[in-house]
Amino acid sequence: MSGKSPPDDQPSKAEPTRKVSAAAIEKIDNAISNVVSTLAKNESPSASEKDKKKSLWSAGTCDDGYSSYTSTPKSVDHKTCGEGHHDKTSQLPDGALIIALSQDQVTAGSENPKDRPTWSKKADFLLSIIGFAVDLANVWRFPYLCYRNGGGVFLIPYLLMLVFGAMPLFYMELVLGQYHRQGPISVWKFCPLFKGVGYCCVLVSWYVSFYYNVIIAWTLYYMFISFSAELPWIRCNNPWNTERCWESRNSSGYIIDAASVFNSSAFRANRTSPALEFFDRAVLEIHQSNGMGDLGNPKWQLVVCVLVAFVILYIALFRGVKSLGKVVWFTAIAPYVILTILLIRGLLLPGAAQGVQYYLRPDLHKLLDTQVWVDAAVQVFYSVGVGFGVHLTYASYNNFNNNCYRDCLFTVAVNSFTSFYSGFVIFAYLGYMANKESLPISEVATEGHGLVFQVYPEAIATLPGGPFWAVLFFTMLLTLGLDSAVSLMVYFNRKS
């Protein structure tokens, strides 16, 4: 957003217009000059009379109760300004206005926007909003939705929802935050009726941050356990495995035991992979629970991982945007480097081309399905991150003349590119898995945590140097999750 503030001798466009006679205007000006002179005697001569006049005019000659430079005056009938300050009020003959100007009203108010911290670099801001927008959903949900909803055709409803739905709201958040330089709650002082919107944004972000921290804990657990000679989710000889476990070692053949022979192709529907059993029975220990009402005992390894996640979030936010601006240089850039490395390796695998073909194969008839449009809208709004107030908060640390429209276009372009780009990475490995197990893509492809904690780990575990690729993959997931979690918690940092 670019532009200059209005001249000192002109009221802001946001102020309501009042029809006042020339004589009344002259008397108002005289009254303001008298009050300013009185206040100047009691204050240190740090501010000029011109600055004080500007402050008085920006107050709208009537305070709406918030004592903020962003406040808009109430109607003239609401004479709330002069109560308790009759010694410094002037009664105009027209009887239209009561000017209640006191020293505490001029200097009082909430946080001064001029004192709000700013980003050290423009790149810090861009990397922060890109890091929040590009999250786990870009990797584990968009590729599957694109495959399920017509391949490349899915980009049509996706882009339409992006341009006409998410992008205007995203731009609005940037404008509100940058212009008023306040957070998602205090920014609504210009229209208190919508202040509840700010509370809802913070509340929703607070809820979402809880399950993001859980996902980060799972990722940390997988990453720590990947530092081993052999990944534990590649074999069926572990204590948590069942007789239905069916393992594969490499693309040339299978390691099978008696249970695997029994659960051959005729019983393919009954078998489970070691990666699935590792996640359900070793990590979550679902088999030890009798239902939602039975919480069971905490798994100490996951408790430690959750604590580590909170420590990382604290380190990223302990100095507000100053420390956050340093962290995002790694967490926002590393995923693209790792995605590129994984893509190059995946395209060299047998069956990768078939997977990419399934990912992009167009089906025009899907455009007639309303569910396709619903999926596109849900993915766009959630991926861009509108409605959480995070973009508004980040924009409030910008300089007033920053071109936020260009930032909006750049961010949504990077976000959409990342979603489409990650699809090649995911389906290259899904095609490899389908080719290795002689299964159709439809039986291998999935979305959500099942993709990144079961299918994908199983695929990279069969590669030479599996632990290295596993550490690389879960590092990427960790950075994606941390970017979003840090952004969702930025409201609660007192230094931001």
C-alpha positions in Angstrom: 0.0 0.0 0.0 1.5 3.3 -1.0 0.5 6.8 -0.6 0.9 9.9 1.5 -1.0 11.0 4.6 -3.4 14.0 4.1 -2.1 17.5 4.7 -2.2 19.0 8.1 -4.8 21.6 7.2 -7.3 19.1 5.7 -9.4 16.6 7.6 -8.9 12.9 6.8 -11.3 11.3 4.3 -12.4 8.9 6.9 -13.8 11.7 9.0 -17.5 12.5 8.7 -18.4 15.8 7.0 -20.2 18.4 9.0 -21.7 21.6 7.6 -20.5 24.5 9.7 -20.8 28.2 9.0 -17.7 30.3 8.3 -18.2 32.1 11.6 -18.4 28.8 13.5 -15.2 27.5 11.8 -13.4 30.7 12.8 -14.5 30.2 16.4 -13.6 26.6 16.4 -10.1 27.5 15.2 -9.8 30.1 17.9 -10.9 27.7 20.5 -8.4 25.1 19.4 -5.6 27.6 19.4 -6.5 28.7 22.9 -6.5 25.1 24.2 -3.2 24.3 22.5 -1.7 27.4 24.0 -2.9 26.3 27.5 -1.5 22.8 27.0 1.8 24.1 25.7 2.4 25.8 29.0 2.1 22.6 30.9 4.0 20.4 28.5 7.7 20.3 27.5 8.2 22.1 24.2 9.0 18.9 22.3 6.0 19.1 19.9 5.2 22.1 17.8 1.8 23.8 17.7 1.3 22.4 14.2 1.6 18.9 15.4 -0.8 19.5 18.2 -3.4 21.0 15.8 -3.0 17.9 13.7 -3.6 15.7 16.8 -6.7 17.6 17.7 -8.2 17.4 14.2 -7.4 13.7 13.9 -9.3 13.2 17.2 -12.3 14.3 15.3 -13.2 16.9 18.0 -15.0 14.1 19.8 -13.5 10.9 21.3 -15.4 7.6 20.8 -14.0 6.2 24.0 -11.0 4.3 22.7 -8.5 7.3 22.8 -6.8 6.0 19.7 -5.6 7.8 16.6 -7.6 5.3 14.6 -10.8 6.0 16.4 -13.6 7.5 14.4 -15.9 10.1 16.1 -19.4 9.2 17.1 -22.4 11.3 16.1 -22.7 14.8 17.5 -25.5 13.8 19.7 -23.2 11.5 21.7 -21.5 14.2 23.8 -19.1 11.8 25.6 -16.0 13.9 25.3 -16.2 16.6 27.9 -17.4 14.7 30.9 -15.2 15.5 33.9 -13.2 18.2 32.1 -15.5 21.2 32.2 -12.6 23.5 33.0 -11.1 23.0 29.6 -14.1 23.0 27.4 -15.4 25.6 25.0 -19.1 25.9 24.2 -19.8 26.9 20.6 -22.7 29.2 19.9 -24.2 26.8 17.3 -24.6 24.3 20.0 -23.5 21.6 17.7 -20.2 20.4 19.3 -18.7 20.3 22.6 -14.9 20.3 22.5 -13.4 18.4 25.4 -9.7 18.7 25.0 -7.5 18.0 27.9 -3.9 17.1 28.2 -4.6 13.4 29.1 -6.9 13.1 26.1 -4.2 14.3 23.7 -1.5 12.1 25.0 -3.5 9.1 26.3 -4.4 6.1 24.2 -3.4 2.6 23.5 -0.1 1.6 21.8 1.4 4.3 19.7 1.7 2.9 16.2 4.9 4.9 15.8 6.4 2.8 18.6 5.4 -0.5 17.0 8.4 -2.6 15.9 9.0 -3.1 12.2 10.6 -5.8 10.1 14.4 -5.6 9.8 14.2 -6.3 6.1 11.4 -6.5 3.6 12.4 -10.1 2.9 11.7 -11.0 6.5 8.1 -10.1 6.0 7.7 -11.9 2.7 9.3 -15.1 4.0 7.1 -15.0 7.1 3.8 -14.7 5.2 5.0 -17.2 2.7 6.0 -19.6 5.5 2.6 -19.3 7.0 0.7 -19.7 3.7 2.8 -22.6 2.5 2.1 -25.3 5.1 1.5 -29.0 5.4 -1.7 -28.8 3.4 0.3 -27.9 0.3 2.2 -31.2 0.6 -0.3 -33.7 1.9 -3.7 -32.5 0.6 -3.4 -30.5 -2.6 -1.7 -33.3 -4.7 -4.3 -35.8 -3.7 -7.2 -33.4 -4.4 -5.7 -32.6 -7.8 -5.5 -36.3 -8.6 -9.0 -37.1 -7.3 -10.7 -34.1 -8.9 -9.7 -34.4 -12.5 -5.9 -33.9 -12.5 -4.9 -30.7 -14.3 -8.5 -29.7 -14.7 -8.7 -29.1 -10.9 -6.5 -26.0 -11.4 -9.5 -24.3 -13.1 -11.8 -24.1 -10.0 -8.7 -23.7 -7.8 -7.5 -20.6 -9.6 -11.0 -19.1 -9.8 -11.5 -19.5 -6.1 -8.1 -18.1 -5.5 -8.6 -14.9 -7.6 -12.2 -14.1 -6.7 -12.3 -15.5 -3.2 -9.1 -15.8 -1.2 -7.0 -13.2 -2.8 -9.3 -10.2 -2.1 -9.6 -11.2 1.6 -5.9 -11.7 1.8 -5.3 -8.2 0.4 -7.8 -6.8 2.8 -6.0 -8.2 5.8 -2.7 -6.8 4.5 -4.3 -3.3 4.0 -5.9 -3.3 7.5 -2.8 -4.3 9.3 -0.4 -2.1 7.4 -2.6 1.1 7.5 -3.6 0.9 11.2 -0.5 -0.9 12.4 -2.4 -2.8 15.1 -3.3 -6.4 15.7 -6.5 -8.3 14.8 -8.4 -7.1 17.9 -7.4 -3.5 18.3 -7.5 -2.9 14.5 -11.3 -2.9 14.7 -11.4 0.2 16.8 -12.4 2.1 13.7 -15.6 0.0 13.7 -16.2 -1.5 17.2 -19.2 -3.4 15.8 -16.7 -5.9 14.2 -14.4 -6.2 17.1 -15.7 -9.8 17.7 -14.1 -10.7 14.4 -10.7 -10.1 15.9 -11.5 -12.2 18.9 -12.7 -15.1 16.7 -9.5 -14.9 14.6 -7.3 -15.2 17.7 -9.5 -18.0 19.1 -9.4 -20.1 15.9 -5.6 -19.6 15.6 -5.2 -20.7 19.3 -7.2 -23.9 18.6 -5.3 -24.7 15.4 -2.0 -24.2 17.0 -2.7 -27.1 19.4 -3.0 -29.7 16.7 -0.1 -28.2 14.7 2.1 -28.8 17.8 1.0 -32.4 17.9 1.9 -32.9 14.2 5.3 -31.2 14.9 5.8 -33.7 17.8 5.1 -36.7 15.5 7.5 -35.3 13.0 10.2 -34.8 15.6 9.7 -38.4 16.8 10.0 -39.8 13.2 13.1 -37.6 12.6 14.9 -38.6 15.7 14.2 -42.3 15.1 15.4 -42.0 11.5 19.0 -41.6 12.8 19.4 -45.4 12.9 21.0 -48.0 10.7 17.6 -49.4 9.6 14.3 -47.7 9.7 11.9 -49.4 12.1 8.9 -49.2 9.8 10.4 -51.4 7.1 10.1 -54.8 8.7 7.4 -56.9 10.4 9.5 -58.5 13.1 8.9 -55.8 15.7 6.9 -56.3 19.0 4.1 -54.0 17.8 3.6 -55.9 14.5 0.6 -58.3 13.9 0.2 -61.4 11.8 -1.4 -59.2 9.1 1.8 -57.3 8.5 3.2 -57.6 5.0 6.6 -56.2 4.2 8.5 -55.3 1.1 12.2 -54.7 0.9 13.0 -53.4 -2.5 11.7 -53.1 -6.0 13.0 -56.5 -7.2 11.4 -58.8 -4.6 9.7 -59.2 -1.3 10.8 -60.6 2.1 7.9 -62.7 3.2 7.2 -64.9 6.2 4.5 -67.4 6.8 2.0 -64.7 7.5 3.0 -62.9 4.3 2.6 -66.1 2.2 -0.9 -66.6 3.7 -1.8 -63.0 3.1 -0.8 -63.1 -0.6 -2.6 -61.5 -3.5 -5.8 -63.4 -2.7 -5.8 -61.7 0.7 -4.4 -58.3 -0.3 -7.3 -56.4 1.3 -6.5 -57.9 4.7 -2.8 -57.1 4.9 -1.3 -54.0 6.5 2.1 -52.4 5.8 4.8 -52.2 8.5 4.7 -48.4 8.1 1.0 -48.3 9.0 1.4 -50.5 12.0 4.4 -48.5 13.2 2.3 -45.3 13.2 -0.8 -46.8 14.7 0.7 -49.2 17.1 4.2 -48.0 17.9 3.7 -44.2 17.8 0.1 -43.7 18.8 -0.5 -47.0 20.5 -4.1 -47.0 19.4 -4.5 -50.7 20.1 -4.1 -50.0 23.8 -7.1 -47.7 23.9 -10.7 -48.7 24.3 -12.1 -45.5 22.7 -12.1 -41.7 23.0 -13.1 -42.0 26.7 -10.0 -44.0 27.5 -7.0 -41.7 27.3 -4.5 -44.2 28.7 -1.0 -43.3 29.8 1.0 -40.6 28.0 3.8 -41.9 25.8 6.9 -40.3 27.3 8.7 -40.0 24.0 5.9 -38.0 22.5 5.7 -35.8 25.6 9.4 -35.0 25.2 8.8 -34.2 21.5 5.9 -31.8 22.4 8.1 -30.0 24.9 10.9 -29.7 22.3 8.3 -28.2 19.9 7.3 -25.6 22.5 10.9 -24.7 23.2 11.6 -24.2 19.5 8.5 -21.9 19.2 9.7 -19.9 22.2 13.2 -19.4 20.7 11.6 -18.3 17.5 9.4 -15.7 19.2 11.2 -14.6 22.3 12.3 -11.3 20.6 9.1 -10.8 18.6 9.5 -10.1 14.9 13.2 -9.5 15.3 14.0 -13.1 16.1 11.2 -14.4 13.9 12.7 -12.6 10.9 15.9 -14.6 11.4 14.2 -18.0 11.8 12.1 -17.8 8.7 15.2 -17.6 6.5 15.7 -21.3 7.2 12.2 -22.5 7.8 10.8 -20.9 4.7 13.6 -21.7 2.2 14.6 -25.2 3.3 11.4 -26.9 2.2 12.0 -25.8 -1.5 15.5 -27.1 -1.4 14.5 -30.4 0.1 11.5 -30.7 -2.3 13.8 -30.3 -5.3 16.2 -32.9 -4.0 13.4 -35.4 -3.4 11.9 -34.7 -6.8 15.2 -35.3 -8.6 15.6 -38.6 -6.7 12.0 -39.6 -7.2 12.0 -39.1 -11.0 14.8 -41.6 -11.3 12.7 -44.4 -9.8 10.8 -47.0 -11.8 7.1 -46.1 -12.1 7.6 -42.4 -11.4 6.5 -41.3 -14.8 3.3 -43.3 -14.4 2.6 -41.5 -11.1 3.1 -38.0 -12.6 0.9 -39.0 -15.5 -1.9 -39.9 -13.1 -1.4 -36.7 -11.3 -1.9 -34.5 -14.4 -4.3 -36.6 -16.4 -7.3 -34.2 -17.2 -10.9 -35.2 -16.7 -13.2 -32.4 -17.9 -16.3 -34.1 -16.6 -15.1 -33.4 -13.1 -16.0 -29.7 -13.6 -19.6 -30.6 -13.4 -19.2 -32.1 -10.0 -20.0 -29.6 -7.2 -17.8 -31.4 -4.8 -14.8 -30.5 -6.9 -15.6 -26.8 -6.5 -16.1 -27.3 -2.8 -12.7 -29.0 -2.4 -11.1 -26.2 -4.4 -12.6 -23.5 -2.1 -11.7 -25.3 1.1 -8.1 -25.9 -0.1 -7.6 -22.3 -1.3 -8.9 -20.6 1.8 -7.1 -22.9 4.2 -3.8 -22.9 2.3 -3.6 -19.1 1.8 -4.5 -18.7 5.5 -7.2 -15.9 5.3 -9.3 -15.4 8.4 -6.7 -16.3 11.0 -5.5 -12.7 11.3 -1.9 -13.8 10.9 -1.4 -11.8 7.7 -3.0 -8.8 9.3 -0.6 -9.0 12.2 2.5 -9.5 10.1 1.5 -6.5 7.9 1.1 -4.3 11.0 4.9 -4.4 11.3 5.4 -3.0 7.8 6.3 0.6 6.9 3.2 2.6 6.0 4.2 3.1 2.3 5.0 -0.6 1.7 3.4 -1.9 -1.5 1.2 -4.6 0.0 -0.7 -5.2 -3.2 2.5 -6.5 -4.8 3.2 -8.6 -1.7 -0.3 -10.1 -2.0 0.2 -11.1 -5.6 3.7 -12.5 -5.0 2.6 -14.6 -2.0 -0.4 -16.2 -3.6 1.7 -17.0 -6.7 4.4 -18.7 -4.6 1.7 -20.6 -2.6 0.0 -21.9 -5.7 3.3 -22.9 -7.3 4.4 -24.8 -4.2 1.1 -26.8 -4.1 1.5 -27.7 -7.8 5.2 -28.4 -7.5 4.9 -30.7 -4.5 2.4 -32.8 -6.4 5.2 -34.0 -8.7 7.3 -34.9 -5.7 4.5 -36.9 -4.0 3.2 -38.7 -7.1 6.7 -39.6 -8.3 7.0 -41.8 -5.2 3.4 -43.0 -5.3 4.0 -44.2 -8.8 7.1 -46.0 -7.6 5.2 -47.7 -4.8 2.4 -48.7 -7.2 4.9 -50.2 -9.6 6.8 -52.0 -6.8 3.7 -53.6 -5.3 1.8 -54.1 -8.6 -1.1 -52.0 -7.4 -3.1 -49.2 -9.2 -2.4 -45.7 -8.1 -5.8 -45.4 -6.6 -4.9 -48.0 -3.9 -1.7 -46.2 -3.0 -2.7 -42.6 -3.1 -4.1 -41.0 0.0 -4.2 -37.7 1.8 -3.5 -36.2 5.2 -1.2 -37.7 7.9 -1.6 -41.1 6.2 0.4 -39.9 3.3 3.3 -38.3 5.1 3.5 -40.7 8.1 2.7 -44.0 6.3 2.8 -44.1 2.5 5.7 -41.8 1.9 8.0 -43.1 4.7 7.4 -46.6 3.4 8.5 -45.5 -0.1 11.7 -43.8 0.9 12.5 -46.6 3.4 13.0 -49.0 0.4 15.6 -46.7 -1.2 19.3 -47.2 -0.8 20.3 -44.9 2.1 16.7 -44.9 3.4 17.6 -43.2 6.8 19.2 -40.3 5.0 16.1 -39.7 2.8 13.8 -40.1 5.9 15.7 -37.4 7.8 15.6 -35.1 4.8 11.8 -35.6 4.3 10.9 -35.1 8.0 13.1 -32.1 8.2 11.0 -30.6 5.4 7.8 -31.4 7.3 9.2 -29.9 10.5 10.0 -26.6 8.8 6.6 -26.4 7.2 4.9 -27.1 10.5 7.1 -24.7 12.5 6.4 -21.8 10.1 2.6 -22.2 10.6 2.8 -22.9 14.4 5.0 -19.8 14.9 2.7 -17.6 12.9 -0.4 -18.9 14.9 1.3 -18.1 18.2 2.6 -14.6 17.2 -0.4 -12.9 18.8 0.6 -14.1 22.3 4.1 -12.6 22.2 4.3 -9.3 24.2 7.2 -8.0 22.2 5.4 -8.3 18.9 
